[in-house]
Amino acid sequence: MSHSIDYSDEKFKGLKLAADWIRDLESSDSRIHKEKVIEKALMAAKLGSANAQCFLFNCYQAYNPFYVFGVRQVPETQGLENRPNPWPAFWGLLEALRLRSVTGNSARDSIDALSQEFDSDEWNGLCRRVIIKDLRCGISEKTLNKVLGKTEWKIPVFSCQLAQDSNDHPAKLKGTKRLEVKLDGVRVLAVVTGNGVNLFSRNGKPFENFPQITAALELILKQLPSVQLGGRGYVFDGEIVGESFQQLMRQAHRKSDAKTDGMVYHVFDVVPLPDFREGIWKRDQESRLEMLERFKEQFESTDCVRIMPGMNVNLDTAEGHDVMRRFAEASVEQGYEGIMIKSLDTPYECKRTSSWMKWKPTITVDLNIIGFEEGTGRNTGRLGAIICEGVDNDRTIRVNVGSGLSDDDRNDYWSARDNLLGRVVEVQADAVTQNQDGSYSLRFPRFVRFRGFEAGEKL
C-alpha cells in the first residue's frame, strides 16, 4: 500500500507523545471509548498532527497481516528520556525486517541499538509492541477499520476462499466439476515472494511451527525462474496433514519444540499476491490448476510439498453422478473427511462461495446414557454433556455429547438426570474414530433425540 504521507519527513523525528494514544486506549475496556480514541486520532491526523499520523501508521504496521517481522523477543528499556525518537529510522527497520534484508543476530543487534534511541515510554509503549505485532490495548483490525475503513490507514483483511455445503446447493451440482478428497488437516496459506516464505492460517495468523515446509518452499522459490513469480509473489492455498488431526492440532500452535516432521503440505490452488490482497482473482479454476502444474516438478523434489490430485466429472450425466458417488464413498472408506466439488469456470474469491462445495458423510448411532457432565462458564449448574456408550458394528463407542442441545434441554435434562440414566439417544456424527488406546469415539457428535420412553427401549 502506498501512503500519501511522506513518513521520512523531518516532522516525525523527535515525537514524544505517540505512545499516549496507546495509554488512552488502555484507560478503558469500553469498545465505544476505544473507537472514540481512534476517531480523535483520525481527526487530528487529517488536520496535520504528526503525532496522530505517527500513531495511525504504527497501527497499520502492527495489524497489517501481510507484514511479518519475524521477531518474537524484543527488549524493554528502563529510564531513557530525552532521546531523539527517530520514527523514520524505526519504520526503516520495520521495512528491513519485513523484507528480510536484516535477519538473525543482525536483526537483534539493530533492534537493540535502536531501542536506545527512544524514550523508554515510547519504546516500551509503542515501538516494541509494533515489532511483536500486538499493541496490547484491546483493539483489533476490526476496531481500526470501523473508523479507518475509508482512509489510507485501512488494515488489509486476510481471508481466503471457503466452501459451502453441497446439501444446500443441489441445483448447482451440474456441469463439469473437479473432485478432490477433503483432507483432515489444517488450512495453510503460504505467501511466497522474492523475500521468502510466510505461512498463515486462513484467518491470517502466522504459523511458525512448520519449519521443514517453510524450508522446502524457500528451496522451491530459489529454483523457480523469476518470470514464474512475475515479480509479484504468489499465495499457495492448501492443507497440512499429519499422522492424525489431533496430533497435528497439538503441534500447530505450540510456541516451542513443535514436532512437525513427516507432515505434508498439499497445495490445491494458487493466486498472485496482489490479487489475493484485493480479495479476488478472476482467472478461472481450470486455468489456476494448469498454472499450479508448472510447479509440480519443484514440489515433487521435496519430501513435504505436493500438489493435490483430482479428477473431472460431467454432472450433466447420470454416469458423472455415479462416478462422484463412488469417489465420495471410496474417499470416506479411506479415512478422508469427504470430498470437495469445485467449479472449473469460476474465479478465486476470498469469501465463502458455492464455487467450492464440500460433501461430508454423516452417521447416526444409538447409544446408552451412562452419565452426565456439568457444564462450565455459562452452562455452570446445568448440563454440559451427556456421557454415552454403546456398541455399533462390533465397536464399543464411548463419547461425551455436548452439541445439539438447547438451553432448555440443558436445564431440563440436568434436573432429570437421575431418571435419564440408561435411556437410548440417537447421536449424529461425522465418523467413528479410533483413539490411541484402541477404543472408539465419534467425530463432532451431536445430540439428535431420545430413542425410547424407557431405559433401554428403542422406538
NORPESUL-V622162 format. One record per pair of residues at least 4 apart in sequence whose ideal C-beta (glycine too) atoms are under 7 Angstrom apart, sorted by the first residue. I is the first residue (numbers start at 1). GAP is how many residues later the second one is. D is the distance in Angstrom with one decimal. If there is no record, write none. Layout:
# NORPESUL-V622162
i=I gap=GAP d=D
i=I gap=GAP d=D
This chain:
# NORPESUL-V622162
i=3 gap=4 d=6.7
i=3 gap=149 d=5.2
i=4 gap=148 d=6.0
i=5 gap=48 d=5.8
i=7 gap=5 d=6.3
i=7 gap=50 d=6.0
i=7 gap=81 d=6.3
i=7 gap=84 d=5.6
i=8 gap=80 d=4.8
i=11 gap=39 d=4.4
i=12 gap=38 d=5.8
i=12 gap=42 d=5.9
i=12 gap=75 d=4.3
i=12 gap=76 d=5.5
i=13 gap=71 d=6.8
i=13 gap=73 d=5.4
i=13 gap=74 d=6.7
i=13 gap=75 d=6.5
i=14 gap=70 d=6.3
i=14 gap=71 d=5.3
i=15 gap=35 d=6.2
i=15 gap=36 d=5.6
i=15 gap=39 d=5.5
i=15 gap=70 d=5.7
i=15 gap=72 d=6.0
i=16 gap=69 d=6.0
i=16 gap=103 d=6.1
i=16 gap=106 d=6.6
i=17 gap=34 d=5.3
i=18 gap=33 d=5.8
i=18 gap=36 d=4.6
i=18 gap=37 d=5.1
i=18 gap=40 d=6.9
i=18 gap=104 d=6.2
i=18 gap=108 d=5.6
i=19 gap=4 d=6.5
i=19 gap=102 d=5.6
i=19 gap=103 d=5.0
i=19 gap=106 d=3.4
i=19 gap=107 d=4.3
i=20 gap=4 d=6.3
i=21 gap=4 d=6.5
i=21 gap=16 d=6.6
i=21 gap=20 d=5.7
i=21 gap=34 d=4.3
i=22 gap=4 d=6.3
i=22 gap=103 d=5.2
i=22 gap=104 d=5.7
i=22 gap=113 d=6.2
i=22 gap=115 d=5.2
i=23 gap=4 d=6.6
i=23 gap=102 d=6.7
i=24 gap=13 d=5.0
i=25 gap=9 d=5.5
i=25 gap=12 d=5.2
i=25 gap=112 d=3.9
i=25 gap=113 d=6.6
i=25 gap=114 d=6.2
i=26 gap=111 d=4.9
i=28 gap=5 d=4.0
i=29 gap=109 d=6.3
i=30 gap=4 d=6.8
i=31 gap=4 d=6.4
i=32 gap=4 d=6.4
i=33 gap=4 d=6.6
i=34 gap=4 d=6.7
i=34 gap=104 d=6.3
i=34 gap=105 d=5.5
i=34 gap=109 d=6.0
i=35 gap=4 d=6.2
i=35 gap=108 d=6.6
i=35 gap=111 d=6.3
i=35 gap=112 d=5.9
i=36 gap=4 d=6.3
i=37 gap=4 d=6.5
i=38 gap=4 d=6.3
i=38 gap=106 d=6.4
i=38 gap=109 d=4.4
i=38 gap=110 d=6.9
i=39 gap=4 d=6.5
i=39 gap=108 d=5.4
i=40 gap=4 d=6.4
i=41 gap=4 d=6.1
i=41 gap=11 d=4.6
i=41 gap=14 d=5.5
i=41 gap=15 d=5.9
i=42 gap=4 d=6.4
i=42 gap=14 d=7.0
i=42 gap=105 d=6.0
i=42 gap=106 d=6.4
i=42 gap=109 d=6.8
i=43 gap=4 d=6.6
i=44 gap=5 d=3.9
i=44 gap=8 d=3.7
i=45 gap=4 d=5.8
i=45 gap=7 d=4.0
i=45 gap=8 d=4.6
i=45 gap=11 d=5.5
i=49 gap=4 d=6.4
i=50 gap=4 d=6.0
i=51 gap=4 d=6.7
i=52 gap=4 d=6.3
i=53 gap=4 d=6.2
i=54 gap=4 d=6.4
i=54 gap=33 d=5.6
i=55 gap=4 d=6.6
i=56 gap=4 d=6.6
i=56 gap=97 d=4.5
i=57 gap=4 d=6.6
i=57 gap=96 d=7.0
i=58 gap=4 d=6.2
i=58 gap=68 d=5.9
i=58 gap=72 d=5.1
i=59 gap=4 d=6.0
i=59 gap=76 d=7.0
i=59 gap=85 d=5.8
i=59 gap=94 d=6.6
i=60 gap=4 d=5.7
i=60 gap=93 d=5.0
i=60 gap=95 d=6.5
i=61 gap=6 d=6.0
i=61 gap=33 d=5.7
i=61 gap=69 d=5.3
i=62 gap=67 d=6.7
i=62 gap=68 d=4.6
i=62 gap=71 d=5.4
i=62 gap=73 d=5.3
i=63 gap=78 d=4.6
i=63 gap=81 d=6.2
i=63 gap=92 d=4.7
i=64 gap=91 d=6.0
i=64 gap=92 d=5.8
i=65 gap=91 d=6.6
i=65 gap=93 d=4.0
i=65 gap=139 d=3.6
i=66 gap=90 d=6.1
i=66 gap=125 d=7.0
i=66 gap=211 d=6.8
i=67 gap=31 d=5.3
i=68 gap=30 d=6.6
i=68 gap=130 d=4.8
i=68 gap=138 d=6.1
i=69 gap=25 d=6.4
i=69 gap=28 d=4.2
i=69 gap=29 d=6.1
i=69 gap=62 d=5.6
i=69 gap=64 d=6.8
i=70 gap=27 d=6.4
i=71 gap=26 d=6.4
i=71 gap=36 d=6.4
i=71 gap=40 d=6.8
i=71 gap=60 d=5.5
i=71 gap=61 d=6.9
i=72 gap=60 d=6.9
i=74 gap=37 d=6.1
i=74 gap=54 d=4.7
i=74 gap=57 d=4.9
i=74 gap=58 d=5.6
i=75 gap=37 d=6.3
i=75 gap=40 d=5.9
i=76 gap=48 d=4.9
i=76 gap=52 d=6.4
i=77 gap=38 d=5.3
i=77 gap=43 d=4.6
i=77 gap=46 d=5.3
i=77 gap=47 d=6.6
i=78 gap=42 d=5.9
i=79 gap=41 d=6.0
i=80 gap=36 d=6.9
i=80 gap=38 d=6.9
i=80 gap=39 d=5.6
i=80 gap=40 d=4.3
i=81 gap=38 d=5.5
i=83 gap=34 d=5.6
i=83 gap=35 d=5.3
i=83 gap=36 d=5.0
i=84 gap=33 d=5.3
i=85 gap=33 d=5.3
i=85 gap=34 d=6.1
i=85 gap=37 d=5.7
i=86 gap=4 d=6.6
i=86 gap=31 d=5.6
i=87 gap=4 d=6.4
i=88 gap=4 d=6.3
i=89 gap=4 d=6.6
i=89 gap=25 d=6.4
i=90 gap=4 d=6.7
i=90 gap=24 d=6.3
i=90 gap=37 d=5.9
i=91 gap=4 d=6.5
i=92 gap=4 d=6.5
i=93 gap=4 d=6.3
i=93 gap=17 d=5.9
i=93 gap=21 d=5.8
i=94 gap=4 d=6.2
i=95 gap=4 d=6.1
i=96 gap=5 d=4.7
i=96 gap=6 d=4.3
i=97 gap=5 d=6.3
i=97 gap=10 d=6.1
i=99 gap=96 d=4.9
i=100 gap=95 d=5.0
i=100 gap=96 d=5.2
i=102 gap=4 d=5.1
i=102 gap=5 d=4.9
i=102 gap=8 d=5.6
i=103 gap=4 d=5.2
i=105 gap=4 d=6.1
i=106 gap=4 d=6.2
i=107 gap=4 d=6.4
i=108 gap=4 d=6.3
i=109 gap=4 d=6.2
i=110 gap=4 d=6.3
i=111 gap=4 d=6.3
i=111 gap=20 d=6.9
i=115 gap=8 d=5.3
i=118 gap=4 d=4.7
i=118 gap=5 d=4.0
i=118 gap=9 d=5.9
i=119 gap=4 d=6.8
i=120 gap=4 d=5.6
i=121 gap=4 d=5.5
i=122 gap=4 d=5.8
i=122 gap=5 d=6.3
i=123 gap=4 d=4.6
i=123 gap=5 d=5.8
i=124 gap=4 d=5.6
i=126 gap=4 d=6.3
i=127 gap=4 d=6.7
i=128 gap=4 d=6.6
i=129 gap=5 d=6.0
i=129 gap=6 d=4.8
i=129 gap=7 d=5.7
i=135 gap=4 d=6.6
i=139 gap=4 d=4.1
i=139 gap=5 d=6.3
i=141 gap=4 d=5.9
i=141 gap=14 d=4.1
i=142 gap=4 d=6.4
i=144 gap=4 d=5.2
i=144 gap=11 d=5.4
i=145 gap=4 d=4.6
i=145 gap=9 d=5.8
i=145 gap=10 d=5.5
i=148 gap=5 d=4.5
i=148 gap=6 d=5.3
i=149 gap=5 d=5.4
i=156 gap=121 d=5.8
i=158 gap=42 d=6.6
i=158 gap=45 d=6.7
i=158 gap=46 d=2.9
i=159 gap=120 d=6.9
i=159 gap=191 d=4.2
i=159 gap=192 d=6.7
i=160 gap=29 d=5.8
i=160 gap=42 d=5.1
i=160 gap=77 d=6.1
i=160 gap=190 d=5.6
i=161 gap=187 d=5.5
i=161 gap=188 d=5.7
i=161 gap=189 d=6.1
i=161 gap=192 d=6.4
i=161 gap=195 d=6.1
i=162 gap=189 d=6.9
i=162 gap=190 d=4.1
i=163 gap=177 d=6.5
i=163 gap=193 d=3.9
i=163 gap=194 d=5.7
i=163 gap=195 d=4.4
i=164 gap=4 d=6.0
i=164 gap=5 d=6.2
i=164 gap=188 d=5.9
i=164 gap=189 d=6.7
i=164 gap=190 d=4.8
i=164 gap=193 d=5.6
i=165 gap=192 d=6.9
i=165 gap=193 d=6.2
i=166 gap=7 d=6.5
i=166 gap=175 d=5.8
i=166 gap=191 d=4.0
i=166 gap=192 d=6.4
i=166 gap=193 d=4.7
i=169 gap=185 d=4.9
i=169 gap=188 d=6.2
i=172 gap=182 d=5.4
i=173 gap=142 d=5.3
i=174 gap=141 d=5.0
i=174 gap=142 d=5.6
i=175 gap=140 d=6.1
i=175 gap=141 d=6.2
i=176 gap=136 d=5.7
i=176 gap=138 d=5.3
i=176 gap=168 d=5.7
i=177 gap=136 d=5.9
i=177 gap=138 d=5.6
i=177 gap=164 d=5.1
i=177 gap=165 d=6.2
i=177 gap=166 d=6.4
i=177 gap=167 d=7.0
i=178 gap=107 d=6.8
i=178 gap=132 d=4.9
i=178 gap=134 d=5.5
i=178 gap=164 d=4.4
i=178 gap=166 d=5.9
i=179 gap=131 d=5.8
i=179 gap=132 d=5.3
i=179 gap=134 d=6.0
i=179 gap=145 d=6.2
i=179 gap=148 d=5.4
i=179 gap=160 d=5.6
i=179 gap=162 d=6.2
i=180 gap=88 d=6.4
i=180 gap=128 d=5.5
i=180 gap=130 d=4.2
i=180 gap=159 d=6.7
i=180 gap=160 d=4.5
i=181 gap=150 d=4.7
i=181 gap=155 d=4.4
i=181 gap=158 d=6.0
i=182 gap=154 d=5.8
i=182 gap=155 d=4.3
i=182 gap=156 d=4.4
i=182 gap=157 d=5.6
i=182 gap=158 d=5.3
i=182 gap=176 d=5.9
i=182 gap=178 d=6.8
i=183 gap=56 d=4.5
i=183 gap=58 d=5.2
i=183 gap=83 d=6.1
i=183 gap=153 d=6.7
i=183 gap=154 d=7.0
i=184 gap=57 d=7.0
i=184 gap=61 d=4.8
i=184 gap=152 d=6.8
i=184 gap=153 d=4.9
i=185 gap=54 d=4.2
i=185 gap=55 d=5.2
i=185 gap=56 d=3.8
i=185 gap=60 d=6.9
i=185 gap=63 d=6.1
i=186 gap=53 d=6.7
i=186 gap=54 d=5.0
i=186 gap=62 d=5.9
i=186 gap=66 d=5.4
i=187 gap=14 d=6.8
i=187 gap=15 d=4.5
i=187 gap=52 d=5.8
i=188 gap=11 d=5.5
i=188 gap=19 d=6.2
i=188 gap=50 d=6.0
i=188 gap=51 d=6.7
i=188 gap=52 d=5.0
i=188 gap=77 d=6.4
i=189 gap=11 d=4.7
i=189 gap=13 d=6.7
i=189 gap=46 d=5.5
i=189 gap=48 d=5.7
i=190 gap=7 d=6.0
i=190 gap=9 d=5.4
i=190 gap=27 d=5.7
i=190 gap=45 d=6.9
i=190 gap=46 d=4.3
i=191 gap=7 d=4.8
i=191 gap=9 d=6.6
i=191 gap=42 d=6.8
i=191 gap=44 d=5.5
i=191 gap=82 d=6.4
i=192 gap=5 d=5.2
i=192 gap=25 d=6.0
i=192 gap=29 d=5.8
i=192 gap=41 d=6.0
i=192 gap=42 d=5.2
i=192 gap=44 d=6.3
i=193 gap=40 d=3.5
i=193 gap=80 d=6.6
i=194 gap=35 d=6.6
i=194 gap=39 d=7.0
i=196 gap=22 d=6.2
i=197 gap=17 d=5.2
i=197 gap=20 d=4.4
i=197 gap=21 d=5.1
i=197 gap=24 d=6.5
i=198 gap=8 d=6.5
i=199 gap=7 d=6.9
i=199 gap=8 d=4.1
i=199 gap=11 d=6.0
i=199 gap=15 d=6.1
i=200 gap=4 d=5.4
i=200 gap=5 d=6.5
i=200 gap=6 d=5.9
i=200 gap=7 d=6.4
i=201 gap=4 d=4.4
i=201 gap=6 d=6.2
i=207 gap=45 d=6.7
i=209 gap=42 d=6.0
i=209 gap=43 d=5.9
i=209 gap=45 d=5.8
i=209 gap=49 d=3.7
i=209 gap=51 d=5.7
i=210 gap=4 d=6.0
i=210 gap=30 d=6.4
i=210 gap=50 d=5.2
i=210 gap=53 d=6.7
i=211 gap=4 d=6.0
i=212 gap=4 d=6.4
i=212 gap=48 d=6.8
i=212 gap=49 d=6.4
i=212 gap=92 d=5.6
i=213 gap=4 d=6.5
i=213 gap=27 d=6.8
i=213 gap=52 d=4.8
i=213 gap=91 d=5.3
i=213 gap=92 d=6.6
i=214 gap=4 d=6.3
i=215 gap=4 d=6.4
i=216 gap=4 d=6.5
i=216 gap=86 d=4.0
i=216 gap=88 d=5.2
i=216 gap=89 d=5.0
i=217 gap=4 d=6.3
i=217 gap=88 d=6.5
i=218 gap=4 d=6.9
i=219 gap=4 d=6.8
i=219 gap=83 d=6.8
i=220 gap=4 d=6.4
i=220 gap=75 d=7.0
i=220 gap=78 d=4.4
i=220 gap=79 d=6.7
i=220 gap=82 d=6.9
i=220 gap=85 d=6.9
i=223 gap=75 d=5.1
i=224 gap=4 d=4.7
i=224 gap=5 d=6.1
i=224 gap=74 d=6.5
i=226 gap=5 d=6.8
i=228 gap=66 d=6.4
i=229 gap=4 d=6.2
i=229 gap=5 d=6.4
i=230 gap=42 d=6.6
i=232 gap=40 d=5.3
i=232 gap=41 d=5.6
i=232 gap=42 d=5.5
i=233 gap=40 d=3.8
i=234 gap=36 d=5.6
i=234 gap=37 d=6.8
i=234 gap=38 d=5.8
i=234 gap=39 d=6.1
i=235 gap=36 d=4.8
i=235 gap=38 d=5.7
i=235 gap=41 d=4.4
i=236 gap=31 d=4.8
i=236 gap=34 d=5.6
i=237 gap=30 d=7.0
i=237 gap=31 d=6.3
i=237 gap=32 d=4.1
i=237 gap=33 d=7.0
i=237 gap=34 d=6.9
i=238 gap=27 d=5.5
i=238 gap=28 d=5.2
i=238 gap=29 d=3.9
i=238 gap=30 d=5.4
i=238 gap=70 d=6.8
i=239 gap=27 d=5.2
i=240 gap=8 d=6.9
i=240 gap=23 d=5.5
i=240 gap=25 d=5.1
i=241 gap=7 d=7.0
i=241 gap=22 d=6.6
i=241 gap=23 d=5.6
i=241 gap=25 d=6.3
i=242 gap=5 d=5.1
i=242 gap=6 d=3.7
i=242 gap=20 d=7.0
i=242 gap=21 d=4.5
i=243 gap=4 d=5.3
i=243 gap=19 d=6.8
i=244 gap=4 d=6.8
i=245 gap=4 d=6.3
i=246 gap=4 d=6.5
i=247 gap=4 d=6.6
i=248 gap=4 d=6.0
i=248 gap=15 d=6.8
i=251 gap=7 d=4.6
i=251 gap=8 d=5.7
i=251 gap=9 d=5.1
i=254 gap=4 d=4.3
i=263 gap=41 d=6.6
i=264 gap=40 d=5.2
i=264 gap=42 d=6.0
i=265 gap=39 d=6.1
i=265 gap=40 d=4.9
i=266 gap=40 d=5.3
i=266 gap=42 d=4.8
i=267 gap=25 d=6.7
i=267 gap=32 d=7.0
i=267 gap=38 d=6.7
i=267 gap=40 d=5.6
i=267 gap=41 d=6.4
i=268 gap=40 d=3.9
i=269 gap=19 d=5.8
i=269 gap=79 d=6.4
i=270 gap=18 d=5.9
i=270 gap=21 d=5.8
i=270 gap=22 d=4.9
i=271 gap=4 d=5.6
i=271 gap=5 d=4.5
i=271 gap=10 d=4.8
i=271 gap=77 d=5.1
i=272 gap=4 d=6.9
i=272 gap=9 d=6.5
i=273 gap=4 d=6.4
i=274 gap=4 d=6.6
i=275 gap=5 d=6.7
i=275 gap=6 d=3.8
i=279 gap=70 d=7.0
i=279 gap=71 d=4.2
i=280 gap=67 d=5.8
i=280 gap=68 d=6.8
i=280 gap=69 d=5.0
i=280 gap=70 d=6.7
i=281 gap=66 d=5.9
i=281 gap=67 d=4.5
i=282 gap=65 d=4.6
i=283 gap=4 d=4.8
i=283 gap=5 d=5.6
i=283 gap=64 d=6.6
i=284 gap=60 d=6.6
i=284 gap=61 d=5.0
i=284 gap=62 d=6.2
i=284 gap=63 d=6.4
i=285 gap=4 d=6.4
i=285 gap=57 d=5.7
i=285 gap=58 d=6.2
i=285 gap=59 d=4.9
i=285 gap=61 d=5.9
i=286 gap=4 d=6.6
i=286 gap=58 d=4.2
i=286 gap=59 d=7.0
i=287 gap=4 d=6.4
i=288 gap=4 d=6.4
i=288 gap=60 d=6.6
i=289 gap=4 d=6.7
i=292 gap=15 d=5.8
i=295 gap=4 d=5.4
i=296 gap=4 d=6.1
i=296 gap=11 d=5.4
i=297 gap=4 d=6.7
i=299 gap=6 d=4.7
i=299 gap=7 d=6.0
i=299 gap=8 d=5.6
i=313 gap=7 d=4.4
i=313 gap=10 d=4.9
i=313 gap=11 d=5.5
i=314 gap=6 d=4.2
i=315 gap=5 d=4.7
i=315 gap=6 d=6.0
i=315 gap=9 d=6.7
i=316 gap=4 d=6.8
i=318 gap=4 d=6.3
i=319 gap=4 d=6.4
i=320 gap=4 d=6.5
i=321 gap=4 d=6.4
i=322 gap=4 d=6.4
i=323 gap=4 d=6.1
i=324 gap=4 d=6.3
i=325 gap=4 d=6.4
i=326 gap=4 d=6.2
i=327 gap=4 d=6.3
i=327 gap=12 d=6.3
i=328 gap=4 d=6.6
i=328 gap=10 d=6.7
i=328 gap=11 d=4.8
i=328 gap=31 d=5.8
i=329 gap=4 d=6.4
i=330 gap=4 d=6.4
i=331 gap=5 d=4.3
i=331 gap=7 d=6.6
i=331 gap=8 d=5.3
i=332 gap=4 d=6.4
i=332 gap=6 d=6.5
i=332 gap=29 d=5.1
i=337 gap=23 d=5.7
i=337 gap=93 d=7.0
i=338 gap=20 d=6.2
i=338 gap=21 d=5.0
i=338 gap=22 d=3.7
i=338 gap=23 d=6.0
i=339 gap=20 d=5.2
i=340 gap=16 d=6.3
i=340 gap=18 d=5.8
i=341 gap=16 d=4.5
i=341 gap=18 d=6.4
i=342 gap=13 d=6.9
i=342 gap=14 d=5.3
i=343 gap=12 d=4.8
i=346 gap=9 d=3.8
i=349 gap=4 d=5.3
i=349 gap=6 d=7.0
i=360 gap=70 d=6.0
i=361 gap=69 d=7.0
i=361 gap=70 d=7.0
i=362 gap=66 d=5.6
i=362 gap=68 d=6.3
i=363 gap=66 d=5.8
i=363 gap=68 d=6.6
i=364 gap=62 d=5.6
i=364 gap=63 d=6.7
i=364 gap=64 d=5.1
i=364 gap=84 d=6.7
i=365 gap=25 d=6.8
i=365 gap=27 d=4.6
i=365 gap=32 d=6.5
i=365 gap=62 d=5.6
i=366 gap=24 d=6.4
i=366 gap=58 d=5.3
i=366 gap=60 d=5.7
i=366 gap=85 d=5.5
i=366 gap=92 d=6.7
i=367 gap=21 d=3.8
i=367 gap=22 d=6.1
i=367 gap=23 d=3.7
i=367 gap=30 d=6.5
i=367 gap=58 d=6.1
i=367 gap=60 d=5.7
i=368 gap=20 d=6.6
i=368 gap=21 d=5.9
i=368 gap=22 d=5.3
i=368 gap=54 d=6.1
i=368 gap=56 d=5.9
i=369 gap=17 d=5.7
i=369 gap=19 d=6.0
i=369 gap=51 d=5.7
i=369 gap=52 d=5.8
i=369 gap=53 d=6.4
i=369 gap=54 d=5.1
i=369 gap=56 d=6.2
i=370 gap=17 d=5.4
i=370 gap=18 d=6.7
i=370 gap=19 d=4.9
i=371 gap=16 d=3.8
i=372 gap=11 d=6.2
i=372 gap=14 d=6.2
i=372 gap=15 d=6.4
i=372 gap=42 d=6.9
i=372 gap=45 d=4.6
i=373 gap=11 d=4.8
i=373 gap=12 d=4.4
i=373 gap=14 d=6.1
i=373 gap=27 d=6.1
i=374 gap=10 d=5.4
i=375 gap=4 d=2.5
i=375 gap=5 d=6.0
i=375 gap=7 d=5.7
i=375 gap=8 d=6.2
i=375 gap=9 d=3.1
i=375 gap=35 d=6.7
i=376 gap=4 d=5.9
i=376 gap=8 d=6.4
i=379 gap=5 d=5.2
i=379 gap=31 d=6.1
i=382 gap=28 d=4.4
i=382 gap=29 d=5.2
i=382 gap=32 d=4.5
i=383 gap=22 d=6.7
i=383 gap=27 d=4.1
i=383 gap=30 d=4.9
i=383 gap=31 d=4.1
i=384 gap=18 d=5.9
i=385 gap=15 d=4.1
i=385 gap=16 d=5.9
i=385 gap=17 d=3.6
i=386 gap=15 d=4.8
i=386 gap=39 d=6.6
i=386 gap=61 d=6.5
i=387 gap=13 d=5.5
i=388 gap=11 d=5.6
i=388 gap=13 d=5.7
i=388 gap=37 d=6.3
i=388 gap=39 d=6.3
i=389 gap=8 d=6.8
i=389 gap=9 d=4.5
i=390 gap=7 d=5.9
i=391 gap=4 d=6.8
i=391 gap=5 d=5.4
i=392 gap=5 d=5.7
i=395 gap=37 d=6.4
i=395 gap=45 d=4.6
i=396 gap=43 d=7.0
i=396 gap=44 d=6.3
i=397 gap=35 d=6.6
i=397 gap=43 d=4.7
i=397 gap=44 d=6.4
i=397 gap=45 d=6.4
i=398 gap=41 d=6.5
i=398 gap=43 d=6.6
i=399 gap=42 d=4.8
i=399 gap=43 d=4.7
i=399 gap=46 d=5.2
i=401 gap=26 d=5.6
i=401 gap=44 d=4.6
i=401 gap=46 d=5.1
i=403 gap=42 d=6.8
i=403 gap=43 d=4.5
i=403 gap=44 d=6.8
i=404 gap=42 d=3.8
i=404 gap=43 d=3.7
i=404 gap=44 d=6.4
i=405 gap=4 d=4.3
i=405 gap=5 d=5.4
i=405 gap=42 d=5.4
i=407 gap=4 d=6.6
i=408 gap=4 d=5.9
i=409 gap=4 d=5.6
i=410 gap=4 d=6.2
i=411 gap=4 d=6.5
i=412 gap=4 d=6.2
i=413 gap=4 d=6.3
i=413 gap=7 d=6.2
i=416 gap=4 d=5.6
i=422 gap=33 d=3.3
i=422 gap=34 d=5.9
i=423 gap=27 d=5.8
i=423 gap=29 d=6.7
i=423 gap=32 d=5.7
i=424 gap=27 d=4.2
i=424 gap=28 d=5.3
i=424 gap=32 d=6.6
i=424 gap=33 d=7.0
i=424 gap=34 d=5.7
i=425 gap=22 d=6.4
i=425 gap=25 d=5.7
i=425 gap=26 d=6.3
i=426 gap=22 d=4.2
i=426 gap=23 d=5.3
i=426 gap=25 d=5.3
i=427 gap=15 d=6.6
i=427 gap=18 d=5.2
i=427 gap=19 d=6.9
i=427 gap=20 d=6.4
i=427 gap=21 d=6.5
i=428 gap=18 d=4.7
i=428 gap=20 d=5.2
i=429 gap=13 d=3.7
i=429 gap=14 d=5.7
i=429 gap=15 d=5.9
i=429 gap=16 d=4.6
i=429 gap=17 d=6.9
i=430 gap=13 d=4.4
i=430 gap=14 d=4.8
i=431 gap=12 d=4.8
i=432 gap=8 d=5.7
i=432 gap=10 d=6.2
i=433 gap=7 d=6.9
i=433 gap=8 d=5.3
i=433 gap=9 d=6.7
i=433 gap=10 d=5.1
i=434 gap=4 d=6.8
i=434 gap=6 d=5.6
i=435 gap=4 d=4.8
i=435 gap=6 d=5.9
i=451 gap=7 d=5.1
i=451 gap=8 d=5.5
i=452 gap=5 d=3.4
i=452 gap=6 d=5.1
i=452 gap=7 d=5.6
i=453 gap=4 d=6.2
